[in-house]
Amino acid sequence: MIQNGIHHVTAIAGPAQRNLDFYTRVLGLRLVKKTVNFDDPGTYHFYYGDEAGQPGTILTFFPWAHATPGRLGVGETQETVFRAPEGSIGYWTHRLIEKGVAHEAPEKRFGETVIAFKDPDGMRLALVAEPGIDNEPAWIANDIPAEHAIRGFHSASLLVANAAPTGAILTDIFGFTEVAREGSLIRYKAGDTALGGIIDLREAGNFPRGQSGAGTVHHIAFRAASDAVQAEMVRKLAANHGIRATEQKNRDYFRAVYFREPNGILFEIATDDPGFAVDEPAESLGQALKLPRFLEPNREKIEAVLPKVA
């Protein structure tokens, strides 16, 4: 069965080592790929996810050491939400306190227990307690017990002026269905997709627009099972919504097209294949700096510019 939903979320960060420490050592995600921004090879591109780097688990960052802090506003992803086993909320609340991570008290959203918190750059994150996922595969690292480890994405919330046109893209192009409303939140779900199968739209009217910078999401990517599925999405986008996507770009681990949805958020459509084990063994993902073929001749210069991380 074709799985829809989130493929990955890409954000902007400050210092690379600080970003790496937080997502691998505090949240316990796996660094599944260490490469560079293909358009700015003096900057890393880190991909964090589960053991295999499955679509629906991948959070990526462009870390610029001197990035100016961004400002949340209309036209961007407001919050990126992870899944944790139902009995893990107490563990994660304690861990966030222990690690000095700014967070809010647990609350209920759509009947689920949620802890909202921020990373060192102020990026808005949350954990949702989800029943029945204890036996799902998890990346076990550092000191986080297997029974509490993060299991990929639960959802992302998008801050929009007007929810209807964005909702139309989610339903017509990406296979989501509106399933619930709670206050200013409208929840969309992609069938039975477990990983990243939920998008919440928060309608904010004339709230000020956001400003890109450290702590903000650059774009959100949705899954396409193949090039043919991606091409059909692009066709429908133009035919039904008058929106044209970019040409396809090879990102080595997936092939991508981009477009601005009606509220101005940058959306990507990314193929599931070939995945992150295409250029290094699955057991050693993220350990070596991987460069696209066109940048390989400049490896020595690129490595000399990139900050050292461990």
N, C-alpha and C positions, 0 to 999 in steps of 0.2 A: 504493500500500500504506500502511495506517495505521502510523505510527511511534509506538511507545510510548517509555518512558524518562523521563529527567529533563527538565522544562521549564525550571526555574530553581532556584537556591538563594538564600535571603535570609538575611543575617547582620547582626549588630550591630557597629558600629565606634565608634571614638573620633573625634578631630577630622576634619572633612570634607576639608580640604586634604591632610592626610597620607594619608588613604584614597585620594583621587583620584590623588595622585602615585604611590603604590605600584602601583595596578592599571593605570594608563595608561602611566606612565613606566618602571617596573621590569618589569612583566609584559607590557606592550604591548597590553593589551586596549583595545577601543574603548568610550568612554562613549557608549552608544546612547540614553540617556534621562536627563535631569536634571529630576526632578520633586520632589514632596514626599510625605511620609507622609500618605496621605489621612485618617488618623485623628489625626494630630499634625502639622498643616501648618507648624509652626515648625521642622520637621526635614526635611532633604533625603531623597530616595530616589534613589540612584544605581543605574543599571543598566549593567553592563559586559558586553560580548560580542564577537561577531565583526562583520564589516562590516555585515551585514544584521540583526544581532540575532536570529539563528535560535534557536528552542527547542533546548535542549541546549548552549547556549553562554553562557547568561545567569547571571551572579552579581550579586546586588543587595545594597545596604547601606542601613541606617538609621544615619547617623553622628550620634551624640550626643557633643558635645565633652567632657562630664564623665561619660561612662558608666563605671560601675564594672566592672572586669574580671570576666568570667565564669569559671566553673570547669567543665572537662570532666567528664562523668560519664554514667552510664546514662540513656538516654532522650533522646539527642540525636545529631545528625550529628557524627561524630568527625573526618572528613577529607573535603575536597572536592578532587577529583583532575582535573587537566587533561591533555589529549593534546598531545604534541609529536612531530615526526618522529623516526624511529628514530636518525638520526645526530646528534641535537641534545643529547644528555645532557651531553657534554663542554662544549658552548657554555653550557648553562644552569648547570652547576656553576660554571664560571668567572664567569658573570654574577652569580650569587647571592653569590659571594665578593667580587666587585668592588663590589657594591652594599651590602655589609655585612648581608646577609640571613641570619638564623639558619637553618641547614639541617643535614640528616644526610647521611652518605655514601650513595651509590647502593646499592640493595639489590634483591634479586629477590623479586617476589611473583607467584605464579601464572605463573612463567616470564618475567615482564616486568621490565625495569629501571625502578626508581622512585627519584625524589629527593623526600624529604619536607622541607618547610620551613614557616616561619610568617610571617604578615604582621606589621605593626607592632603590632597589637593582640593577637597571639598566636594568631590563627586558624590552624588546621592545614590545610595545603594540600600538594599533591604534584603532580609531573609524571611522566607515564608515557611512555616511549619506545615509539611504536607504528609498526610497519612499514606501508608502502603508503599513507601519508597525505600524502606530500610535495606532491602535485598538488591537494590539497583547497584551497578558497578560504581565504585568511587575511587578517586585517587587518594591513596593513603600516604601522607608525608608529614614530616616534623612530628609534633606531639599531639595531633588531632586524632582521636580514636575513630575507627572506621564507622561506628554507629552514629557519629555526629558529622561526618564529612559532607561537604556541599555536593549536591547532585545536579549540577548544571543550572540553567535558567528556569525560573518560574514564569517571568513576564518582564515587560518594560512598559512604563507609563509615558505617554507623550502629552506635552502641554500644548494645546491648540486653541486658537481663537474661536473656531467654528468646527465642531466635531463631524458634521455630516459629510463634507467632501472627503475627509481623511478616512472616515468609516466606509465610504463607497469604494475607495482604493483597497482597503483591507479585505472587504467582502468579495469584490469583483475580480481583483487581480491575485490576491494571496490566499483565498479560500477560508477566510475567517467568517464567523457568524456572531452577531450581537447576542449575548447570553444573559446580561444582567446590567442593572443601573443602581448606583448608590451615591446619592448626593450629586456632585459634579462629575463623577466617574462613570464612564460607559465601558463595560468589559466586552471584549471580543475574544473568541476562542477558535483555534484552528483544529476542528474535529477532535480526534483522540490523541493528537500530538502531545507527548508527555514533556519533552524538553523545549522550552521556549514557545509554548503553544498559546500564550495569552498576551494580548495587548490591551492596556487600559488607556482610554482617551480622557484627559481631564480638560474640560471646556472652560476656558478662562476669559473669554470675551476680549475686552480691550486692555488686558494686562500687558505691560511693556514687553517688547521682544527681547530675546536673549542675546548675549554677546559671547562669541566663541572665545575659548581660552582654557587654561588649565582647570580641570575639574568639570569640564563639559563634554558631552558626547558629540563627536564629529559626524557620525552617521550610524544608522541601524540597517543591518542587512537581513533580508528574508531569503528563505531557501527556495532553490529550484532543483529538482531532481536531476536535470540534464540540460544540455544546451537547447534541445528542442522545447522543453518546458519553459525555459527562460525566454526563448524567442517568441513563444506564444504569449507569454505575459507582456512582453514589449509590444507585440502587435495589438493586444487588447487595450493596453494603456493608451496607445495613440488613437485607436479607433473609438473607444468608449469614453475617454476622458480628455482627449486632446493634449496629452502629455507625451513628449518625446524623450526617450532615454538616450544616454551616450552610446557610443559604439562599445562592443565588448572589449574588456581589458583582461589580459592574462595576469593573474596575481600568483601564479605558480601553484598555489594550494586550492584555488578555485578560480572560476572565470566570472567576471563581474560586469554589470551595467549599473548606471546611476541615474537618478532623476530627483527633482524636487517635487514633493507631493504638495497639494493645494495650500497647506498651512506653512510651507517653506522648509519643512524638515527634509534633510538629505536622506533618501532611501537608496538602498542597493539591492540588487537581486544577484545572489551568489549561488553558483552550482555546488552541489554536495561533493562532487568529485574534482580533483583526484585525492584530496585530503592531505594531511600533514606528514604522512610517512612516505611521500613520493620521493624525497631527497635525503632521507636519513632513516635508520632503523627505528621502529616504534619504541624499542626499549631505551633509546638514547635521545628521544625527542627533546629539542630545546637546549641541548648542551653545547653545540657548536654554532658559530655564526654562519648562517646560510645566506647566500646572495643569489639573486637571479642571474641567469647566464650573461645578460648584457652588462652587468656590473662586475662580474668576476675578474676581468682584466685589471680593475681598479681596487682589488681587495686590499693591497698593502696601504694605499692612501686612505681608504675608508676606515680600516682598522686603526690607523694612526689618529683619526679625528674623533672616533667614537669614545665616549667615556668608558673606563674600565668598570665592569660589574662582576659580581660573584654571588 
